Amino acid sequence: MAEFDEQLAADIEAARQAVTPTDSAAWTTLMLGRQQSRTAAEAAARPRTDDDRDRAQASWDVWPSVADHYAEYPDDALDLYGLALVQFAIGQAGRLEDAGRC
């Protein structure tokens, strides 16, 4: 994690010198990407428990997030949400896409 933190600090400083952060879409994209990478790395470092899976599968109203998670990390999404919820999420996303709503 120390390497990540050092690289993040360097990226932030480079972005600050280039532009005001709030004026830069590129800076915002960089920071969001770093945050997602760190979150994924932290999740990977901690093994999932059955309680984690139970909480993730408790509500199927989160299917848009499940579909997005599956698009980026299919194995992780299947482990966390289970096959049935992932299939439902993909089906719902496909229906919206077919209807031209995405």
N, C-alpha and C positions, 0 to 999 in steps of 0.2 A: 504494500500500500504506500510505502514511503516514496517509491518511484512515481506512482500515480500522483501523489500530492505535490511532488516537486515539479512534475510536468504540468500539472494544473496551474500551479503558481506562475510558471514561466509563460503559459498560454494567456493567463489573465493579464500579466504585465505587458505582454506584446499587444494584446487587444487594447489595453488602456492607452498605450503610447500611440496606437494607430488612430483611434477615434474615441469619442465618448461612448461608453458601453450602451447607454440607453438609446443612442442614435443608430446602432448597428444591428441589423438582423443577423449578420454573420456571427457577431459576438454572442448573441442570444442563442443561436443554433449551436455554437461551440459549447456553451455552458450547459445547455440541455443534454447534449450528447455525452458530456463528461458525467453529468449527474446520472444518466441512465446506465452508463458503463459501470459506474461505481456501485449503483444499486444492484446490478446484475452480478457483479463480482462478490458483493457481500452476501447475496442470496446463495451463490454457488459455494461459498466457503462454509455455509451452515447447512447441514443436512436437513431435509424436510421431515416433519413428523406427521403422524396420522391426524393430529389436531390441526396442523397447517392445511392439510388437504380437506378436512371436514369443513373448516371455515371458508375455504376458497370455493367449495362446492355447495355451500348453503343457499346461495341465491343465484338463480340463473338470469336475473335481471342485469348482470354484469357482462352479458355475452359480447358486447362490442369490445370490451377490454380483453376478453378471452380470445376473440378472433385476432386482435392485434398482437397479443402475446404469442399466439400460435404462428402467426406470420413471421415473427422475428426469431422465436425460440421454440420450434415445434416439440422437441423432446421434453423440454421443461414444462411447457403448457400441458402436455398430456400427463406428466407426472403430477402436477399440481391440481389440475381441474378434472382429470379423468376423461376417458374417451367419449362418454355420452354428452357431457357438457361442451367439449370441444367440437364434436360433430354438430350439435345444435347451434353453436356460435357460428360455425362456418356456413351452415345452411341459412341462418338469418342474414348474415353479411351478404351471401350470394343473392338472396331474394331482394335485398335493398339495392344491390348493384344492378340486378336485372331490371329493377323498376326505375333505375336512373337516379336514385336518391343519394348515392355516394359521390 
